[in-house]
Amino acid sequence: MTPAEVANRMLRALQARAERSGLLAVRSVPEPDLGVSSNPWHRCDPGVQPQPYIAAAERIRSGLLDMFALRGAQIGSPPRWNRDPKSGIEAPLLFGKLLDTGDSDLVGDIKYLWEP
């Protein structure tokens, strides 16, 4: 690693620890303004049949998901977001920025956790 990358990683690690301990201010989320209506950002093509999309949504709702080469992965319903469906390894429920995502014995294959 270059010295700049080492410094950047150290800064990110310090920021994560400060955030976890509550030293950094947390930004508040503004309340939604439900009185405002907007234009739809998509248009429905009358020639598109909704049945395949409804079937795909129902499959996902039942806990099955296709990710990369893994077809019909059981993610559960409700989903177990910390479980790698490929290996079955459950990542610990820790502060995410401090979790060692490169340790496959700890988290499994992290891309299968991040993909959904």
VMD Tcl script that draws the C-alpha trace (Angstrom):
set ca {
  {0.00 0.00 0.00}
  {1.06 3.53 -0.60}
  {1.43 5.90 2.38}
  {-1.65 7.79 1.21}
  {-3.73 4.59 1.22}
  {-2.48 3.66 4.71}
  {-3.44 7.12 5.97}
  {-6.86 6.88 4.31}
  {-7.57 3.47 5.84}
  {-6.49 4.66 9.28}
  {-8.76 7.69 8.98}
  {-11.72 5.53 7.92}
  {-11.11 3.13 10.83}
  {-11.00 6.03 13.30}
  {-14.17 7.53 11.83}
  {-15.97 4.17 12.09}
  {-14.97 3.78 15.74}
  {-15.99 7.35 16.55}
  {-19.32 6.85 14.80}
  {-19.94 3.60 16.65}
  {-19.17 5.15 20.03}
  {-21.46 8.13 19.33}
  {-18.72 10.77 19.16}
  {-19.75 11.89 15.68}
  {-23.08 13.68 15.32}
  {-25.79 11.66 13.63}
  {-27.77 13.58 11.04}
  {-31.49 13.53 11.58}
  {-33.76 12.42 8.78}
  {-36.37 15.05 7.85}
  {-40.02 14.13 8.17}
  {-41.65 13.23 4.84}
  {-43.96 15.77 3.24}
  {-46.83 13.53 2.15}
  {-48.84 16.46 0.82}
  {-46.59 16.84 -2.20}
  {-47.40 14.77 -5.26}
  {-44.97 14.24 -8.08}
  {-45.06 13.07 -11.64}
  {-44.47 9.35 -12.11}
  {-40.89 8.63 -13.15}
  {-41.87 5.71 -15.33}
  {-44.52 5.01 -17.91}
  {-46.25 1.66 -18.25}
  {-46.16 0.25 -21.74}
  {-49.63 -1.19 -22.45}
  {-48.01 -4.03 -24.42}
  {-46.09 -5.34 -21.38}
  {-47.74 -8.24 -19.60}
  {-47.50 -7.95 -15.78}
  {-47.77 -11.70 -15.03}
  {-44.02 -12.55 -15.30}
  {-43.14 -9.64 -13.02}
  {-45.80 -10.57 -10.50}
  {-44.57 -14.18 -10.50}
  {-40.96 -13.02 -9.93}
  {-42.04 -10.76 -7.08}
  {-44.03 -13.59 -5.47}
  {-40.99 -15.88 -5.71}
  {-38.82 -13.29 -3.96}
  {-41.54 -12.72 -1.34}
  {-41.56 -16.46 -0.63}
  {-37.82 -16.29 0.18}
  {-36.22 -17.46 -3.09}
  {-33.74 -15.27 -4.92}
  {-31.38 -15.71 -7.87}
  {-27.91 -14.27 -7.26}
  {-25.04 -14.67 -9.71}
  {-24.83 -18.41 -10.56}
  {-26.84 -19.40 -7.48}
  {-30.47 -20.04 -8.50}
  {-33.30 -20.33 -5.99}
  {-31.18 -19.29 -3.02}
  {-33.13 -19.56 0.23}
  {-32.94 -16.14 1.86}
  {-35.94 -16.73 4.06}
  {-39.12 -14.81 4.64}
  {-38.45 -12.46 6.31}
  {-34.95 -12.46 4.83}
  {-31.94 -13.33 7.00}
  {-29.77 -10.54 5.64}
  {-26.65 -11.61 7.53}
  {-26.68 -15.23 6.21}
  {-24.62 -16.13 3.14}
  {-26.98 -18.37 1.12}
  {-24.06 -19.95 -0.73}
  {-22.15 -21.23 2.32}
  {-24.76 -20.91 5.09}
  {-22.37 -18.82 7.22}
  {-24.06 -16.14 9.30}
  {-22.11 -12.93 9.71}
  {-22.10 -11.60 13.27}
  {-24.54 -8.80 13.98}
  {-21.88 -6.19 14.71}
  {-21.37 -2.60 13.67}
  {-20.96 -3.06 9.91}
  {-18.09 -0.68 9.29}
  {-15.92 -2.58 11.78}
  {-16.77 -6.04 10.39}
  {-13.89 -7.75 8.55}
  {-15.65 -8.47 5.25}
  {-12.52 -10.07 3.82}
  {-12.65 -12.94 6.33}
  {-14.73 -15.59 4.53}
  {-14.73 -17.83 7.62}
  {-16.49 -15.03 9.50}
  {-18.94 -13.68 6.89}
  {-18.94 -16.20 4.04}
  {-18.77 -14.81 0.52}
  {-19.55 -11.14 1.17}
  {-20.84 -10.50 -2.37}
  {-23.79 -12.81 -1.62}
  {-24.67 -10.67 1.40}
  {-24.30 -7.39 -0.46}
  {-26.08 -8.41 -3.68}
  {-29.68 -8.36 -2.37}
}
mol new
graphics top color blue
foreach p $ca { graphics top sphere $p radius 0.5 }
foreach p [lrange $ca 0 end-1] q [lrange $ca 1 end] { graphics top cylinder $p $q radius 0.2 }
display resetview
